[in-house]
Amino acid sequence: MKNTFKFSTLFLAFAALTVGAKAQSTTPVAGSASTSNAVRFSIGVDAGVPTGTLSNSYNWNLGGSLQADIPVANQLFVTVNAGYDNIYGKKNISGTNLSATNIELLPVKAGLKFFPVSNFYIQGEAGAGFALNKADAGFNKSVAFIYAPQVGYQFNIGGQNFIDAGVRYEGSTQFNSNVDNSKVNFVALRLAYGF
């Protein structure tokens, strides 16, 4: 049942990417990212640091993500994002010989991106985070709700290509219903190439 839910969510996310890409038939407008009328894709590297109680046992995270920005109105886009995050555990936690097991997550999110001024955006996404190593991480749930507010800037590098630099806070509900501090929260930077 849980695997079916995971695969269904992934399938729907990628189906939305495909349908959104095919639904756009207008010619893209060169220049400002905020006025593009074509679906834009980006592939990026995500890096960050854990916050809250997670930072007691974990040092940093590294991952990657794919994102589609689908225009719905001038300066407003629907986003669909899927990726991978590896949150690296500390060695010798608090002077002990204990080490934390890395947490491997597959986040799938959707949301809105708004450009209040040219190339500067405010973005909010929500979705599901799938724990790929649930047992090793000590979780009793495979999936948690995740949310991610973000701000960023898109640098035009010619034609419809751009560099997207964004900073976000990503938070989750508990991955272990018996442990109050089993939330996976971090601040991250996403640096992506868009086309």
C-alpha positions, 0 to 999 in steps of 0.5 A: 500500500505504501509503495503504491502511494509512493509510485502514484505520487511520483507518477502524478508529479511527472505526468503534470510535468509532461502535460504542462509542457505539452499544453503550452504552444505559444512562443516564449518571450525573451528577456524577463523571467517573470513574463515568460509564457512557456513552461520552463524547466530547471535542474539544480543542486541543493545544499543546506544545513539542518535546523532545530533538533535535527542539527544536534545529530546532523551536519549538512545536506546535499541533493538535487532537484528537477523543477517545472514552472508552468505559467498561469498568469503574468508573473505567476507560475505553478511549480512542480518539483521532485528531487533527492536529499541526503542529510549527513549524520554526525560522527561521535555525537556530543562526545560519544562514540555514536554516529547518526545514520544519513537520512535519504529523502525523496521530496515531491512538491507543487506550489506557486512562484510569483515575480513581484519585480523582474527576475526576483521571485517568491515561491511556496511549495508543499508536498510529500517527503518519502524516507528512502531508508526509513528503517535505518533512520529509525522512522516508523512512517515512510511519508511526511508532509513537507513545506518549503517557502523560498525566495530567489533570483533568476539570472538571464544567460541568453535566450530562454536560458537562466541561472536560478539561485534560491534560498528556502526553508524546508520543514516536515511533519514527524517521520516517527509518530513516537518521537516529537523531534523526528521532523526533518527541517533545514535551510537550503540553497538551490542553484539551478540551470534553467531552460 
